[in-house]
Amino acid sequence: MREEVYRPEYQQSWDVHPFNAGYFMCVRIKGPSAETLRLHLLERYGIGVIAFGESDIRVAFSCLEQADIAPLFSSLHSAVQDLRR
């Protein structure tokens, strides 16, 4: 999870809040509002996250298979970029 979320190409889309090996993590989105992004992820990518405040989203990773981690963050990055256009 850490290797993927901190990839350099994602730095333009979010900052990562500190997290441990628990069940979820939060990221601060750079650009669209968290709620706008949440809706876009659900409608276009079929991914559900929780929006917190104006810029934070929570990603539950306790239920993710390892193979799903990279596609999740790739889709999250793509969704942020979609909404910047």
For each residue, the residues with C-beta under 8 A, 3 or more apart:
1: 4 5 25 61 69
2: 5 6
3: 6 7
4: 1 7 69 70 73
5: 1 2 10 16 25 27 73
6: 2 3 10 16
7: 3 4 10 73
8: 11
9: 12 77
10: 5 6 7 13 14 73 77
11: 8 14 15
12: 9 30
13: 10 29 30 31 76 77 80 81
14: 10 11 27 28 29 30 76 80
15: 11 27 28 30
16: 5 6 19 25 26 27 28
17: 25 26 27 28 56
18:
19: 16 22 24 25 26
20:
21:
22: 19 62
23: 60 61 62
24: 19 58 59 60 61 62
25: 1 5 16 17 19 58 59 61
26: 16 17 19 52 56 57 58 59
27: 5 14 15 16 17 56 57 59 76
28: 14 15 16 17 55 56
29: 13 14 32 33 34 37 55 56 57 80
30: 12 13 14 15 55 80
31: 13 80 83 84
32: 29 36 37 40 80 83 84
33: 29 36 37 51 54 55
34: 29 37 38 51 52 53 54 55 56 57
35: 38 39 51
36: 32 33 39 40 83
37: 29 32 33 34 40 41 49 51 57 79 80 83
38: 34 35 41 42 48 49 50 51 57
39: 35 36 42 43
40: 32 36 37 43 44 45 79 82 83
41: 37 38 44 45 47 48 49 75 76 79
42: 38 39 45 46 47 48
43: 39 40
44: 40 41 79 82
45: 40 41 42 75 78 79
46: 42
47: 41 42 72 75 76 79
48: 38 41 42
49: 37 38 41 57 58 59 76
50: 38 57 58 60
51: 33 34 35 37 38 56 57
52: 26 34 56 57 58
53: 34 56
54: 33 34
55: 28 29 30 33 34
56: 17 26 27 28 29 34 51 52 53
57: 26 27 29 34 37 38 49 50 51 52
58: 24 25 26 49 50 52
59: 24 25 26 27 49 72 76
60: 23 24 50 63 64
61: 1 23 24 25 64 69
62: 22 23 24
63: 60
64: 60 61 68 69 72
65: 68 69
66: 69
67: 70 71
68: 64 65 71 72
69: 1 4 61 64 65 66 72 73
70: 4 67 73 74
71: 67 68 74 75
72: 47 59 64 68 69 75 76
73: 4 5 7 10 69 70 76 77
74: 70 71 77 78
75: 41 45 47 71 72 78 79
76: 13 14 27 41 47 49 59 72 73 79 80
77: 9 10 13 73 74 80 81
78: 45 74 75 81 82
79: 37 40 41 44 45 47 75 76 82 83
80: 13 14 29 30 31 32 37 76 77 83 84
81: 13 77 78 84 85
82: 40 44 78 79 85
83: 31 32 36 37 40 79 80
84: 31 32 80 81
85: 81 82
